[in-house]
Amino acid sequence: MCEVGDRIELRLEPDNPADENAVAVYSAGGMQIGYITSVRAVRISALLRDGREIQAVLQRKTKFGAWIRVAFDGERPALTSAMLEDHDEPEAEPVREEPDFYPDEVWPDD
């Protein structure tokens, strides 16, 4: 699908019902591969709306997503050897079958 160093396209999704600042991430082949996190999307979407030039490349694949490297205003995103090193990711916590919290029932007012 995507290899380290491949170009990534960032596209605004102003009509996204979940987030008006949504920024979709597309591979060089035009396949959507995800979204920028909502915290970062606020800033990135503002820059895109202002017409700023943004270039991005895939930096690293992870178990639950990917890291991308972004550059602004005509600069090219650079990947260093340290960025490409394989770092161990912590294992995700398993989902517990039984929750620790059980809410009180809310009875209708009759």
N, C-alpha and C positions, 0 to 999 in steps of 0.2 A: 504494500500500500504506500508506505512512505519510508524513506531512508534518511539517516542522519545527514544533514547538510542540504536536503531538498528544500526548495522554496515553499513557503506557506503563504496563503492568501487570507487576509482578514477582511470580513465583510460585515457591514452594519446590518442589523435586523431590527429596524425601528418599530415594526409591526408585531414583534414577538410578544405574545400575551403574557409571558412570564417576566420579561424585563425589557423595558423600552431602550435600555443601553446595551442590549445583547450584541456581542461580536462573535460571529461564527468563524470557525477555523476550517479552511479548505486546503486539501493537498494540491500539488502542482497539476494533478490529473483532474481536478475539479470535483473531487469527492469530499463531502463534508465529513470531518473527522472529530468535531467537537466544538466547544465554546471556550472563550476566555472566561476566567472566573469573574463573577459579578463584581467583586471588589476592584479588579483591574479594568474591567470593561467600562466603568464610568469614565476613567481617564482616556483609555484607548478610543472609545467611541467619540469623545469630545475632539480628540486630535483628528480622527477620520472626518468628522463633520466639518472641521475647520479647513479641510483640504490638505492637511500635512501629509507628506509622502512617508509611508511606512513600509519597510521591507522586513520580512521574517523568514527564518529557516528553522527546520526541526533540529533541536539540540540533542534531545535524548528521549527515548521511549521509556515509559514506566509501566508498572503493573496496572495502574488505574488512570492512565492518561499520558501526557507527554509534556516536556519542557520545550518551549520555543525561544529563540533568540530574536529580539526585535531591534531594529535601528530606525532612526528618524532623519528626515530632511536630507535625503540623498546619500546618507552613509549606508554602508553595507554591513549586515550583521556578521560578526567574526566569531568563529569557534576556535578556542584554544585547546591544546591537548589535555589540559586539566579539566576542561568542561566535558570532554569526551570520555574521561576515565569512568569505569564502571564502579559506581558506589552502591553498596548494599543498602537496600531499602528496608525499613522495619516492616515486619510482618503485620498485616492488618489484624485488628482484634476480631475474633470470630463473633458472629451475631448470636446473641443469646436467644434461645428458644422461649424461655420464660422471663418476662420482664420483672424487675424489682418493684414496680409501681403499679398499683391497681386503683384507679379512681373510684370514688364513691359513686354509687348510682344516683342519677338525678331523676327524682320522681316527679311526674306531672302534677301541677296544681289543679286539683279537682274541686 
